[in-house]
Amino acid sequence: MSKLSEKSLRILEYYTILDQLAEHCVSRKAKQEAKNLRPMHDLEDVQELLTQTDDAKRMMTSSGTPAFGGIREVAAALGRAKMGGVLSTRELLDVASLLHAAGQVRKYGNEQQDNGLKTALDHYFARINSNKYLEDKINRAIISEEEIADAASSELANIRRQMRQQNVRVRETLNHFVSSATYSKYLQENLITQRDGRYVIPVKSEHRGDIPGMVHDVSASGATLFIEPAQVVNANNQIKILLGKEKAEIERILAELTTDVAGFADAIEADYDVLCKLDFIFAKANYSFKLNACSPQLSEKTQVNLLRARHPLLDQKTAVPIDIALGYDYDTLVITGPNTGGKTVSLKTLGLLSLMAASGMHIPANEESTVCLFRNIYADIGDEQSIEQSLSTFSAHMKNTVAIMEKCGPDDLILFDELGAGTDPEEGAALAVAIIEYGRQMCSLVAATTHYSELKVFALSTDGVENASCEFDVKTLQPTYKLLTGVPGKSNAFAISKRLGLQPAIIERAKEQISAENVRFEDVLDRLERERHQLQKQREDADRLRRTAQSEKDKAVNLKGKAEDETDAILEKARDQAARILREARLVSENVFAQLDDMKKQAQTNAADQNLAAARAALRSTLGQAERNANKREKKKVEPESIRPLKAGDTVYLLNVGVQGTVLKPENKDGMVYVQAGIMKVNVPINELRLEEKKKEKPKKAYHAPTGNAAEIRRAAAKSELDVRGMMVEEALMEVDRYISDCLMAHLDIVTVIHGKGTGALRTAIQQHLRHDKHVKSIRNGRYGEGDMGVTILELR
């Protein structure tokens, strides 16, 4: 990267962003990777980094952040272990800490996969080896940096047991000296201490001969001698020997652990690299949460469109979001407005967010924002005055501008702050226009801030150049920091001066100094500003009305859905009720048919035939009522034809059934008459009855039985086929059952049911129904000439 590009990164405060990112990293290597991060130019590489950050945020949302706290720098220790050196307890504990972190992070990744979450980080988690065996072995052997556990080896445990025994023996002997009245008078103090690792007691110098032993130390005053009594010399010697053995055994244990570490050094180094990489990725995700940022859309074209963008170094809760675009309808943006109004911040936001996106970082903007990967981003922002180099503000800016003009080219972004400022306004404006035109000729995108009216006119009159302004509230003398694209800004110098109390005469005199052309231009800007406010208010009103209409529409849709659900529930209930009624009717019909079979076997006289007809009539009445309940249809009323009230014993004709009956009870208050028809006794509405007046009896003639037997007569009366075409399934099944009963009474053997072809649903229903009828011997489809599949041929028993 060139010095000019590095300088632009510094001007745009890119390195400050990297420092903040590094603060979210745990490991030193990840912090360094954050600080070394630079913009990239490969679209696929940048998209991969953005996707990794997206996936890390998703994982953190569901499961929190992985535990990277145990990552330790172990590269130097691993290198020394591979060369045969012995690692210290601190280095071995660092290795164990790293292995523990590897195990925890690997477990975290496995849990994500177990939950069905597929991410761009899966291959990183899969590369973690971890080593629970080595981790546990180190932790069992080393308690702390200063202490090795007894359990590190059986030999060490045995040595320390012997040491404890010798210590107890020595202390018991010395306690005899301290507590004994005979010896205590010789002691300076009644205590046991150590000198050079050997137990001693403090003896008064004048009693040196009273306690035989070795003198190991003398107090500064010479009044106290630290003597090792002869009785404990051998025990202390034994302790010294055991200390030497302990040290040797600890060195052996550390050497053994180092050998184990060296055997897994490559795997441990690989784990360290993967953990640091994941640490860096999750740090970017953490930083994204802090900024309330998201992944932008990447464009292959040289164009950028930031929606509700916020500068990442501002307080995200109070920062005013801006919309800024380049490379679509225009390649150059001229931003005007008062000082401290947000022009420079808008310029830096455009450059800094483009750099962050190219580095694979999320940006604080709307998720529908679009950025491209600029080849270079050049910025000339801020006061570059240098006393040391004898450069004025204008000269310093011009020096940067010259360097930028020499380097710029296609797919570059150039940012100028106060272009042409610091010199004669007329010449400065002319230079600014020329510099912008050159940048456009080099196919770069240009954004510049200025106070020059000439640049506003240039933007208004030049295709591909657009005006923008930072809004300023003259009433409060405060900037709103809103960027308004398409509207040239005003400096508002006169309005601000008036609000601050400058004498009106001075302001009027100043206005006289402005050329008529500039006055007209400012008047146009005033008119445009007023119209913009009106349009903005109208748009806000329209948005409010649209939201209200949408809310009402949503309510209507919800009510409609609720009504449809209630309607469906009512229909379902009605269907269930109809099906129940039909099932009950079918049960009644089966019972009656069973009674008919019994009656047929017993029927020997005409009276039996009349009872059979009456039973059949009652059945039709019951099934008819079931059909009326199921279909919810109102039966047509039959007007009564009787000329007098009915009374018990009258003979009546049942109009809806077609049989005669006898009145058992006259009409009740509900209009129902209790009638007996054959063996059946039923309540019948009076408007379904007709009185049968008795005729005068004529002399009976001798009865002559017709020629032929009764079976032949019934067979002649019954039909050999039934047509149910056009009927519903339930209606057709009842007609078929009724027809089978008639055929059985007529002793017909072979009958035909005509149901038509159609979809075959009616045929299938009839045939399945008849297969369960014990009176049907066989069922077959019609053959050629009989009606084919449009009829069913039945053989009755």
GILIN-V956212 format. One record per residue. N is the residue number from 0. RES is the residue in three letters. PSI is psi in whole degrees, 0 to 359 (999 if undefined). Layout:
N RES PSI
N RES PSI
//
This chain:
0 MET 135
1 SER 162
2 LYS 325
3 LEU 319
4 SER 320
5 GLU 321
6 LYS 321
7 SER 322
8 LEU 320
9 ARG 317
10 ILE 321
11 LEU 4
12 GLU 33
13 TYR 322
14 TYR 330
15 THR 321
16 ILE 318
17 LEU 323
18 ASP 319
19 GLN 322
20 LEU 319
21 ALA 330
22 GLU 338
23 HIS 354
24 CYS 153
25 VAL 309
26 SER 154
27 ARG 322
28 LYS 320
29 ALA 322
30 LYS 317
31 GLN 322
32 GLU 323
33 ALA 317
34 LYS 337
35 ASN 1
36 LEU 136
37 ARG 156
38 PRO 146
39 MET 170
40 HIS 356
41 ASP 121
42 LEU 319
43 GLU 320
44 ASP 317
45 VAL 318
46 GLN 324
47 GLU 317
48 LEU 319
49 LEU 320
50 THR 320
51 GLN 318
52 THR 320
53 ASP 311
54 ASP 323
55 ALA 321
56 LYS 319
57 ARG 317
58 MET 321
59 MET 326
60 THR 323
61 SER 329
62 SER 6
63 GLY 187
64 THR 139
65 PRO 158
66 ALA 99
67 PHE 3
68 GLY 338
69 GLY 2
70 ILE 128
71 ARG 152
72 GLU 112
73 VAL 7
74 ALA 313
75 ALA 318
76 ALA 319
77 LEU 321
78 GLY 317
79 ARG 325
80 ALA 319
81 LYS 336
82 MET 359
83 GLY 1
84 GLY 166
85 VAL 128
86 LEU 150
87 SER 170
88 THR 322
89 ARG 316
90 GLU 319
91 LEU 322
92 LEU 325
93 ASP 319
94 VAL 315
95 ALA 321
96 SER 318
97 LEU 317
98 LEU 322
99 HIS 317
100 ALA 320
101 ALA 317
102 GLY 318
103 GLN 316
104 VAL 322
105 ARG 319
106 LYS 319
107 TYR 314
108 GLY 320
109 ASN 322
110 GLU 323
111 GLN 317
112 GLN 323
113 ASP 330
114 ASN 5
115 GLY 16
116 LEU 114
117 LYS 126
118 THR 171
119 ALA 357
120 LEU 359
121 ASP 321
122 HIS 333
123 TYR 313
124 PHE 324
125 ALA 336
126 ARG 351
127 ILE 126
128 ASN 312
129 SER 168
130 ASN 84
131 LYS 325
132 TYR 308
133 LEU 321
134 GLU 312
135 ASP 323
136 LYS 317
137 ILE 316
138 ASN 328
139 ARG 326
140 ALA 326
141 ILE 119
142 ILE 314
143 SER 181
144 GLU 335
145 GLU 357
146 GLU 132
147 ILE 137
148 ALA 148
149 ASP 328
150 ALA 1
151 ALA 326
152 SER 158
153 SER 327
154 GLU 317
155 LEU 320
156 ALA 321
157 ASN 318
158 ILE 314
159 ARG 330
160 ARG 316
161 GLN 321
162 MET 317
163 ARG 322
164 GLN 315
165 GLN 321
166 ASN 319
167 VAL 319
168 ARG 315
169 VAL 314
170 ARG 324
171 GLU 316
172 THR 314
173 LEU 326
174 ASN 330
175 HIS 319
176 PHE 320
177 VAL 320
178 SER 345
179 SER 136
180 ALA 333
181 THR 316
182 TYR 335
183 SER 332
184 LYS 345
185 TYR 347
186 LEU 145
187 GLN 321
188 GLU 150
189 ASN 74
190 LEU 165
191 ILE 131
192 THR 186
193 GLN 146
194 ARG 123
195 ASP 34
196 GLY 10
197 ARG 143
198 TYR 133
199 VAL 168
200 ILE 147
201 PRO 116
202 VAL 140
203 LYS 138
204 SER 327
205 GLU 347
206 HIS 27
207 ARG 322
208 GLY 348
209 ASP 337
210 ILE 100
211 PRO 142
212 GLY 188
213 MET 133
214 VAL 122
215 HIS 342
216 ASP 159
217 VAL 140
218 SER 165
219 ALA 327
220 SER 346
221 GLY 0
222 ALA 342
223 THR 133
224 LEU 134
225 PHE 102
226 ILE 136
227 GLU 106
228 PRO 148
229 ALA 331
230 GLN 338
231 VAL 6
232 VAL 315
233 ASN 319
234 ALA 319
235 ASN 323
236 ASN 318
237 GLN 320
238 ILE 319
239 LYS 318
240 ILE 318
241 LEU 325
242 LEU 320
243 GLY 319
244 LYS 321
245 GLU 315
246 LYS 318
247 ALA 320
248 GLU 322
249 ILE 318
250 GLU 321
251 ARG 318
252 ILE 315
253 LEU 321
254 ALA 319
255 GLU 316
256 LEU 322
257 THR 320
258 THR 318
259 ASP 317
260 VAL 317
261 ALA 324
262 GLY 333
263 PHE 18
264 ALA 315
265 ASP 317
266 ALA 322
267 ILE 319
268 GLU 319
269 ALA 318
270 ASP 319
271 TYR 316
272 ASP 317
273 VAL 318
274 LEU 319
275 CYS 323
276 LYS 314
277 LEU 324
278 ASP 317
279 PHE 318
280 ILE 315
281 PHE 335
282 ALA 320
283 LYS 322
284 ALA 319
285 ASN 317
286 TYR 325
287 SER 318
288 PHE 319
289 LYS 320
290 LEU 357
291 ASN 48
292 ALA 174
293 CYS 172
294 SER 127
295 PRO 167
296 GLN 137
297 LEU 137
298 SER 138
299 GLU 340
300 LYS 160
301 THR 84
302 GLN 148
303 VAL 139
304 ASN 100
305 LEU 124
306 LEU 128
307 ARG 48
308 ALA 145
309 ARG 141
310 HIS 128
311 PRO 343
312 LEU 357
313 LEU 162
314 ASP 116
315 GLN 341
316 LYS 333
317 THR 348
318 ALA 137
319 VAL 119
320 PRO 149
321 ILE 157
322 ASP 126
323 ILE 136
324 ALA 152
325 LEU 146
326 GLY 0
327 TYR 268
328 ASP 348
329 TYR 150
330 ASP 357
331 THR 136
332 LEU 123
333 VAL 114
334 ILE 124
335 THR 169
336 GLY 176
337 PRO 164
338 ASN 153
339 THR 22
340 GLY 352
341 GLY 9
342 LYS 311
343 THR 320
344 VAL 320
345 SER 319
346 LEU 315
347 LYS 323
348 THR 317
349 LEU 312
350 GLY 316
351 LEU 318
352 LEU 328
353 SER 321
354 LEU 318
355 MET 315
356 ALA 319
357 ALA 343
358 SER 5
359 GLY 21
360 MET 151
361 HIS 154
362 ILE 146
363 PRO 82
364 ALA 174
365 ASN 146
366 GLU 345
367 GLU 5
368 SER 148
369 THR 135
370 VAL 160
371 CYS 171
372 LEU 98
373 PHE 145
374 ARG 316
375 ASN 151
376 ILE 117
377 TYR 137
378 ALA 135
379 ASP 91
380 ILE 139
381 GLY 173
382 ASP 109
383 GLU 19
384 GLN 137
385 SER 109
386 ILE 323
387 GLU 322
388 GLN 10
389 SER 43
390 LEU 130
391 SER 174
392 THR 314
393 PHE 315
394 SER 319
395 ALA 315
396 HIS 319
397 MET 326
398 LYS 316
399 ASN 319
400 THR 318
401 VAL 315
402 ALA 321
403 ILE 317
404 MET 329
405 GLU 332
406 LYS 335
407 CYS 154
408 GLY 193
409 PRO 148
410 ASP 23
411 ASP 155
412 LEU 126
413 ILE 129
414 LEU 120
415 PHE 130
416 ASP 123
417 GLU 54
418 LEU 128
419 GLY 6
420 ALA 163
421 GLY 9
422 THR 191
423 ASP 127
424 PRO 319
425 GLU 314
426 GLU 321
427 GLY 319
428 ALA 319
429 ALA 318
430 LEU 319
431 ALA 315
432 VAL 317
433 ALA 319
434 ILE 317
435 ILE 316
436 GLU 322
437 TYR 317
438 GLY 320
439 ARG 321
440 GLN 329
441 MET 8
442 CYS 30
443 SER 156
444 LEU 138
445 VAL 136
446 ALA 131
447 ALA 145
448 THR 150
449 THR 164
450 HIS 356
451 TYR 130
452 SER 331
453 GLU 325
454 LEU 329
455 LYS 316
456 VAL 320
457 PHE 317
458 ALA 324
459 LEU 329
460 SER 359
461 THR 128
462 ASP 140
463 GLY 359
464 VAL 132
465 GLU 144
466 ASN 152
467 ALA 156
468 SER 154
469 CYS 123
470 GLU 144
471 PHE 130
472 ASP 107
473 VAL 329
474 LYS 319
475 THR 355
476 LEU 33
477 GLN 137
478 PRO 148
479 THR 348
480 TYR 15
481 LYS 133
482 LEU 123
483 LEU 106
484 THR 137
485 GLY 355
486 VAL 117
487 PRO 145
488 GLY 167
489 LYS 152
490 SER 336
491 ASN 29
492 ALA 317
493 PHE 316
494 ALA 318
495 ILE 317
496 SER 320
497 LYS 318
498 ARG 331
499 LEU 356
500 GLY 11
501 LEU 140
502 GLN 136
503 PRO 325
504 ALA 320
505 ILE 318
506 ILE 316
507 GLU 319
508 ARG 321
509 ALA 320
510 LYS 328
511 GLU 337
512 GLN 346
513 ILE 139
514 SER 156
515 ALA 324
516 GLU 318
517 ASN 325
518 VAL 314
519 ARG 321
520 PHE 317
521 GLU 323
522 ASP 320
523 VAL 318
524 LEU 320
525 ASP 316
526 ARG 319
527 LEU 322
528 GLU 317
529 ARG 317
530 GLU 324
531 ARG 318
532 HIS 320
533 GLN 315
534 LEU 321
535 GLN 319
536 LYS 319
537 GLN 322
538 ARG 319
539 GLU 319
540 ASP 317
541 ALA 319
542 ASP 320
543 ARG 317
544 LEU 322
545 ARG 317
546 ARG 321
547 THR 315
548 ALA 319
549 GLN 320
550 SER 316
551 GLU 322
552 LYS 317
553 ASP 319
554 LYS 317
555 ALA 318
556 VAL 319
557 ASN 317
558 LEU 319
559 LYS 315
560 GLY 321
561 LYS 318
562 ALA 319
563 GLU 320
564 ASP 318
565 GLU 320
566 THR 316
567 ASP 321
568 ALA 319
569 ILE 316
570 LEU 320
571 GLU 319
572 LYS 319
573 ALA 319
574 ARG 318
575 ASP 320
576 GLN 318
577 ALA 317
578 ALA 322
579 ARG 317
580 ILE 318
581 LEU 322
582 ARG 318
583 GLU 320
584 ALA 321
585 ARG 322
586 LEU 319
587 VAL 317
588 SER 321
589 GLU 319
590 ASN 318
591 VAL 321
592 PHE 325
593 ALA 320
594 GLN 323
595 LEU 321
596 ASP 318
597 ASP 319
598 MET 323
599 LYS 321
600 LYS 331
601 GLN 349
602 ALA 117
603 GLN 346
604 THR 172
605 ASN 330
606 ALA 322
607 ALA 320
608 ASP 321
609 GLN 319
610 ASN 321
611 LEU 316
612 ALA 320
613 ALA 318
614 ALA 318
615 ARG 321
616 ALA 317
617 ALA 321
618 LEU 315
619 ARG 321
620 SER 317
621 THR 314
622 LEU 324
623 GLY 319
624 GLN 321
625 ALA 318
626 GLU 321
627 ARG 320
628 ASN 321
629 ALA 317
630 ASN 352
631 LYS 39
632 ARG 142
633 GLU 123
634 LYS 142
635 LYS 128
636 LYS 143
637 VAL 120
638 GLU 132
639 PRO 142
640 GLU 3
641 SER 148
642 ILE 358
643 ARG 159
644 PRO 144
645 LEU 152
646 LYS 164
647 ALA 137
648 GLY 346
649 ASP 147
650 THR 129
651 VAL 159
652 TYR 123
653 LEU 106
654 LEU 321
655 ASN 352
656 VAL 323
657 GLY 27
658 VAL 166
659 GLN 153
660 GLY 175
661 THR 133
662 VAL 125
663 LEU 321
664 LYS 138
665 PRO 180
666 GLU 133
667 ASN 186
668 LYS 341
669 ASP 5
670 GLY 21
671 MET 142
672 VAL 132
673 TYR 116
674 VAL 144
675 GLN 124
676 ALA 105
677 GLY 235
678 ILE 355
679 MET 138
680 LYS 120
681 VAL 158
682 ASN 127
683 VAL 135
684 PRO 142
685 ILE 333
686 ASN 1
687 GLU 14
688 LEU 149
689 ARG 129
690 LEU 132
691 GLU 103
692 GLU 140
693 LYS 131
694 LYS 157
695 LYS 134
696 GLU 132
697 LYS 156
698 PRO 131
699 LYS 138
700 LYS 156
701 ALA 135
702 TYR 129
703 HIS 119
704 ALA 138
705 PRO 158
706 THR 140
707 GLY 159
708 ASN 173
709 ALA 322
710 ALA 320
711 GLU 324
712 ILE 314
713 ARG 322
714 ARG 324
715 ALA 325
716 ALA 328
717 ALA 150
718 LYS 151
719 SER 1
720 GLU 156
721 LEU 132
722 ASP 114
723 VAL 18
724 ARG 138
725 GLY 353
726 MET 156
727 MET 162
728 VAL 311
729 GLU 319
730 GLU 318
731 ALA 320
732 LEU 321
733 MET 321
734 GLU 321
735 VAL 316
736 ASP 318
737 ARG 318
738 TYR 319
739 ILE 321
740 SER 316
741 ASP 318
742 CYS 324
743 LEU 319
744 MET 328
745 ALA 1
746 HIS 39
747 LEU 140
748 ASP 316
749 ILE 124
750 VAL 164
751 THR 134
752 VAL 119
753 ILE 116
754 HIS 354
755 GLY 169
756 LYS 292
757 GLY 225
758 THR 349
759 GLY 359
760 ALA 317
761 LEU 317
762 ARG 313
763 THR 316
764 ALA 317
765 ILE 314
766 GLN 319
767 GLN 323
768 HIS 318
769 LEU 339
770 ARG 339
771 HIS 3
772 ASP 121
773 LYS 346
774 HIS 351
775 VAL 122
776 LYS 318
777 SER 157
778 ILE 136
779 ARG 159
780 ASN 157
781 GLY 149
782 ARG 180
783 TYR 128
784 GLY 342
785 GLU 347
786 GLY 2
787 ASP 224
788 MET 358
789 GLY 355
790 VAL 159
791 THR 128
792 ILE 127
793 LEU 138
794 GLU 119
795 LEU 156
796 ARG 999
//
